[in-house]
Amino acid sequence: MKKKWTGERLETFIYSRDTVDHLHRYAVAQPYVKGKTVLDIASGEGYGTHLLSETAAFVYGVDIDESAVEAAKQKYKKENVRFQQGSTSAIPLDDHSIDIVISFETIEHHDQHEMMLSEIKRVLRPDGILIISTPDKLYYSDKRNFNNPFHVKELYQHEFTSLLSNYFGNQQLLTQHHSNGNSLIADVKSQNVPKFLTGNYNALQQIDVPGLYLIAIVSDKLFDHTDISIFDGGSIIEKEYQQKIAEIYNSNSYRFGHFLLLPVKWVKKIFKR
């Protein structure tokens, strides 16, 4: 039975731009979680918790969806991973028990932002780090005239940074750009962000590729800022292409057309002899 994606939660049978963007965020987080106790809040399918556990000492995957939690428990059975049901407003962990909190594409799915940050602050150790991402409402929604039905309250950049500044003293703000299957994450203050260029034999030009997503790394302690990084999504996009070709070959319209053309193909084979 073919699985269908609702568009709300990324799953491992999906190969798309969303796959590239999500994997890039976890790749940026990996150096920070090495040897640490980590919380992946809104862990969903569980693939991100699994990836973090490759270098972290222990990872808690917490999600509000009980069915997703139970499925993740069955799929990712590891000694340094525990999946639990809970929400961003009621995290089922002890005070000051976590070194690093990861929250990717979560805060826009509800409007309890202050409560979420308070809970994250509660479970983090005094020198803990939060790595959090969210769409930039200006570029993700306004500029594209786009409405994501799963989003409850999106934030503009100044709203996002202001909210985080109320809880943490130090902050690095990043933007995530996507072009032709590749993701670029860079500091908003960086003067060395690569330009996006395109063209053909007739003309060359610079193109505008706005950062649809904001990623913030925040803490009350000083921390190493992440460098600019590029995620090569070539293999993901190739897989997406293969899936689409398979869908065409397996479609009823293709099969019917193939059936109608069989006599023509037989005639061609006869004449080739």
C-alpha positions as CSV (number, residue, x, y, z in Angstrom):
1,M,0.0,0.0,0.0
2,K,1.4,3.3,-1.1
3,K,2.0,5.8,1.8
4,K,0.7,9.3,1.5
5,W,2.3,12.4,3.0
6,T,-0.1,14.9,4.6
7,G,2.6,17.6,4.4
8,E,2.5,18.2,8.2
9,R,5.2,15.9,9.4
10,L,8.3,14.8,7.4
11,E,8.7,11.0,7.2
12,T,11.5,8.9,5.8
13,F,9.6,7.8,2.6
14,I,9.6,11.4,1.5
15,Y,12.3,12.7,-0.8
16,S,11.9,16.4,-1.6
17,R,13.1,19.9,-0.9
18,D,11.7,19.5,2.7
19,T,13.9,16.5,3.2
20,V,17.0,18.5,2.2
21,D,16.2,21.4,4.4
22,H,15.3,19.3,7.5
23,L,18.4,17.1,7.2
24,H,20.6,20.2,6.8
25,R,19.3,21.6,10.1
26,Y,20.1,18.4,11.9
27,A,23.6,18.3,10.3
28,V,24.2,21.8,11.7
29,A,23.1,20.7,15.2
30,Q,25.3,17.6,15.3
31,P,28.6,19.2,16.4
32,Y,26.7,20.8,19.4
33,V,25.2,17.6,20.7
34,K,28.3,15.4,20.7
35,G,28.5,13.7,24.1
36,K,25.5,15.7,25.4
37,T,22.1,14.9,26.8
38,V,19.7,16.2,24.2
39,L,16.0,16.9,23.9
40,D,14.4,16.7,20.4
41,I,11.1,18.4,21.0
42,A,8.3,17.6,18.5
43,S,10.4,14.6,17.3
44,G,7.6,13.3,15.0
45,E,8.6,10.2,13.0
46,G,11.9,10.0,15.0
47,Y,14.5,10.2,12.2
48,G,16.0,13.4,13.7
49,T,16.3,11.9,17.2
50,H,18.0,8.9,15.6
51,L,20.5,11.1,13.7
52,L,21.3,13.1,16.8
53,S,21.9,9.9,18.8
54,E,24.8,9.0,16.5
55,T,27.0,11.5,18.4
56,A,25.0,12.5,21.5
57,A,25.3,10.6,24.8
58,F,21.5,10.4,25.2
59,V,18.5,11.8,23.3
60,Y,14.9,12.2,24.4
61,G,12.4,12.4,21.5
62,V,9.2,14.1,22.8
63,D,6.1,14.5,20.6
64,I,2.4,15.3,21.3
65,D,1.2,12.6,19.0
66,E,1.0,9.3,20.9
67,S,0.8,7.2,17.7
68,A,4.0,8.9,16.3
69,V,5.8,8.2,19.6
70,E,4.8,4.5,19.6
71,A,5.8,4.1,16.0
72,A,9.2,5.7,16.7
73,K,9.8,3.4,19.6
74,Q,9.4,0.4,17.3
75,K,11.5,1.9,14.5
76,Y,14.4,3.3,16.4
77,K,15.4,0.9,19.2
78,K,18.6,2.2,20.7
79,E,20.0,2.3,24.2
80,N,20.7,6.0,24.1
81,V,17.2,7.0,22.8
82,R,13.9,7.4,24.6
83,F,10.7,8.5,23.0
84,Q,8.0,10.0,25.2
85,Q,4.6,11.7,24.7
86,G,4.5,15.3,25.7
87,S,4.0,18.9,24.4
88,T,6.0,22.0,24.2
89,S,3.9,23.4,27.0
90,A,4.4,20.4,29.3
91,I,7.8,18.7,28.6
92,P,7.9,15.5,30.6
93,L,11.5,15.9,31.8
94,D,13.1,17.1,35.1
95,D,14.4,20.6,35.7
96,H,17.9,21.4,34.4
97,S,18.3,17.8,33.0
98,I,19.2,18.7,29.4
99,D,22.3,20.1,27.7
100,I,20.9,20.8,24.3
101,V,17.3,21.3,23.1
102,I,16.5,20.9,19.4
103,S,13.3,22.4,18.1
104,F,12.9,22.4,14.3
105,E,9.8,23.7,12.6
106,T,7.7,23.5,15.8
107,I,6.9,26.9,17.3
108,E,4.8,28.0,14.3
109,H,2.3,25.1,14.9
110,H,0.9,26.7,18.0
111,D,0.4,30.0,19.7
112,Q,1.8,29.2,23.1
113,H,5.2,30.6,22.4
114,E,6.0,32.1,25.8
115,M,5.0,28.8,27.5
116,M,7.2,26.8,25.2
117,L,10.2,29.0,25.9
118,S,9.6,28.8,29.6
119,E,9.4,25.0,29.5
120,I,12.6,24.8,27.4
121,K,14.4,27.1,29.8
122,R,13.2,25.0,32.7
123,V,14.6,21.7,31.4
124,L,17.9,23.2,30.1
125,R,20.9,23.3,32.4
126,P,22.2,26.8,33.1
127,D,24.8,26.6,30.4
128,G,22.5,24.7,28.0
129,I,21.9,25.6,24.3
130,L,18.7,25.8,22.3
131,I,18.8,25.4,18.5
132,I,15.5,26.4,17.1
133,S,14.1,27.0,13.6
134,T,10.9,28.5,12.1
135,P,9.7,29.9,8.8
136,D,10.3,33.7,8.3
137,K,6.8,34.9,7.9
138,L,7.9,37.7,5.5
139,Y,9.5,35.5,2.9
140,Y,7.8,32.2,3.6
141,S,4.2,33.5,3.6
142,D,3.8,37.2,2.8
143,K,6.1,37.5,-0.3
144,R,4.9,34.2,-1.8
145,N,1.2,34.8,-0.9
146,F,1.3,31.4,0.7
147,N,-0.7,29.9,3.5
148,N,0.4,26.8,5.3
149,P,-2.8,25.2,6.8
150,F,-0.8,23.5,9.5
151,H,0.7,26.8,10.9
152,V,-1.1,28.6,13.7
153,K,1.2,31.5,14.4
154,E,4.2,32.3,12.2
155,L,6.8,34.9,13.3
156,Y,8.6,37.7,11.5
157,Q,12.4,37.9,12.1
158,H,12.2,40.6,14.7
159,E,9.4,38.8,16.6
160,F,11.5,35.6,16.6
161,T,14.7,37.2,17.9
162,S,12.8,39.4,20.4
163,L,11.1,36.3,21.9
164,L,14.3,34.4,22.2
165,S,16.1,37.4,23.7
166,N,13.6,37.4,26.6
167,Y,15.0,34.1,27.7
168,F,18.6,33.9,26.5
169,G,21.5,36.3,26.7
170,N,23.5,35.2,23.6
171,Q,22.1,34.5,20.1
172,Q,23.3,33.6,16.6
173,L,20.7,34.1,14.0
174,L,21.0,32.1,10.7
175,T,18.9,32.0,7.5
176,Q,18.3,29.0,5.3
177,H,18.2,29.3,1.6
178,H,17.3,26.6,-1.0
179,S,18.3,26.5,-4.7
180,N,18.1,23.6,-7.1
181,G,18.2,20.9,-4.6
182,N,20.8,22.4,-2.3
183,S,20.4,24.2,1.0
184,L,22.6,27.0,2.3
185,I,22.6,28.1,5.9
186,A,24.5,31.3,6.8
187,D,24.7,33.9,9.6
188,V,22.4,36.9,8.9
189,K,25.3,39.2,9.8
190,S,27.9,37.4,7.6
191,Q,29.5,39.5,4.8
192,N,30.6,36.3,3.1
193,V,27.4,34.7,2.0
194,P,27.8,33.3,-1.5
195,K,25.8,35.0,-4.3
196,F,23.4,32.8,-6.3
197,L,24.2,33.0,-10.0
198,T,22.6,31.5,-13.0
199,G,22.3,31.9,-16.8
200,N,23.0,30.2,-20.1
201,Y,25.1,30.8,-23.3
202,N,23.1,34.0,-23.9
203,A,23.2,35.7,-20.5
204,L,24.4,35.5,-16.9
205,Q,22.7,37.0,-13.9
206,Q,22.6,37.1,-10.1
207,I,19.3,35.8,-8.7
208,D,17.6,36.5,-5.4
209,V,17.1,33.4,-3.3
210,P,15.5,34.6,0.0
211,G,15.9,32.7,3.2
212,L,12.6,31.2,3.9
213,Y,13.6,29.8,7.3
214,L,15.2,31.3,10.4
215,I,17.5,29.2,12.7
216,A,18.6,30.5,16.0
217,I,21.3,29.1,18.4
218,V,20.8,30.7,21.8
219,S,22.2,30.2,25.3
220,D,23.1,32.2,28.4
221,K,26.7,31.2,28.0
222,L,29.1,32.1,25.2
223,F,29.2,29.4,22.5
224,D,31.0,28.6,19.2
225,H,29.0,30.1,16.3
226,T,28.4,27.8,13.4
227,D,30.0,28.5,10.0
228,I,28.3,28.9,6.7
229,S,27.3,25.5,5.3
230,I,25.9,23.9,2.2
231,F,23.9,20.6,2.1
232,D,24.3,18.8,-1.2
233,G,20.8,17.5,-1.9
234,G,21.6,15.8,-5.2
235,S,21.0,12.3,-4.0
236,I,17.7,13.3,-2.4
237,I,16.4,15.0,-5.5
238,E,17.5,12.0,-7.6
239,K,15.4,9.8,-5.4
240,E,12.5,12.2,-5.7
241,Y,12.8,12.0,-9.5
242,Q,12.9,8.2,-9.4
243,Q,9.7,8.1,-7.2
244,K,7.9,10.4,-9.7
245,I,8.9,8.2,-12.6
246,A,7.7,5.1,-10.7
247,E,4.4,6.8,-10.0
248,I,3.9,7.5,-13.7
249,Y,4.7,3.9,-14.7
250,N,2.3,2.6,-12.0
251,S,-0.6,5.0,-12.9
252,N,-3.8,3.7,-14.5
253,S,-3.5,6.2,-17.3
254,Y,0.0,5.0,-18.2
255,R,-1.1,1.3,-18.1
256,F,-4.1,2.0,-20.2
257,G,-2.0,3.9,-22.8
258,H,0.5,1.1,-22.8
259,F,-2.3,-1.4,-23.4
260,L,-3.6,0.6,-26.4
261,L,-0.2,0.9,-27.9
262,L,0.6,-2.9,-27.7
263,P,-0.6,-3.7,-31.2
264,V,1.6,-0.9,-32.6
265,K,4.6,-2.2,-30.7
266,W,4.0,-5.7,-32.0
267,V,3.8,-4.4,-35.6
268,K,7.1,-2.5,-35.1
269,K,8.8,-5.6,-33.9
270,I,7.6,-7.6,-36.9
271,F,9.0,-5.0,-39.3
272,K,12.3,-4.9,-37.5
273,R,12.8,-8.5,-38.2
